[in-house]
Amino acid sequence: MFYDLNVFKTAYAMATHAGQRQSVIARNMANADTPGYQPRDIEAFQKAFESAGREVAMTATRAGHLNGVGGPKPWAEIEATPSGDPNGNGVSVEEEMLKGVEVKRQHDRALAIYKSSMNMLRSSVGRA
């Protein structure tokens, strides 16, 4: 009756993307005072979703890094635009906080889509 419900897969992917992006933003904020640190980000969900067939491999910086395992990573980290601090640090805490709010909204949207879809599914089988 119900086969391959893509709305659930999309909501899951959106929530996972938000979680990964929040992790990157938190790392940027943690390194806000580290000299020479450059901020990172993850491409927007829409762009990542449009190119879903393309898998990005993790990058090992030395031979023993990641135990030699280079599995695909669903969302590639990219260099964010640095703010230009005198000590070479490119993190702007204010910008990272705004990104964090944006990511929370994305995660809340994914949960709302999931809950709404579950309610429609329950209604369709008579268990509302």
Secondary structure, DSSP 8 states (H G I E B T S, - for coil): -----HHHHHHHHHHHHHHHHHHHHHHHHHTTTSTT---EEE--HHHHHHTTT--EE---SSTTGGGG---EESS-EEE------TTS----HHHHHHHHHHHHHHHHHHHHHHHHHHHHHHHHTT--
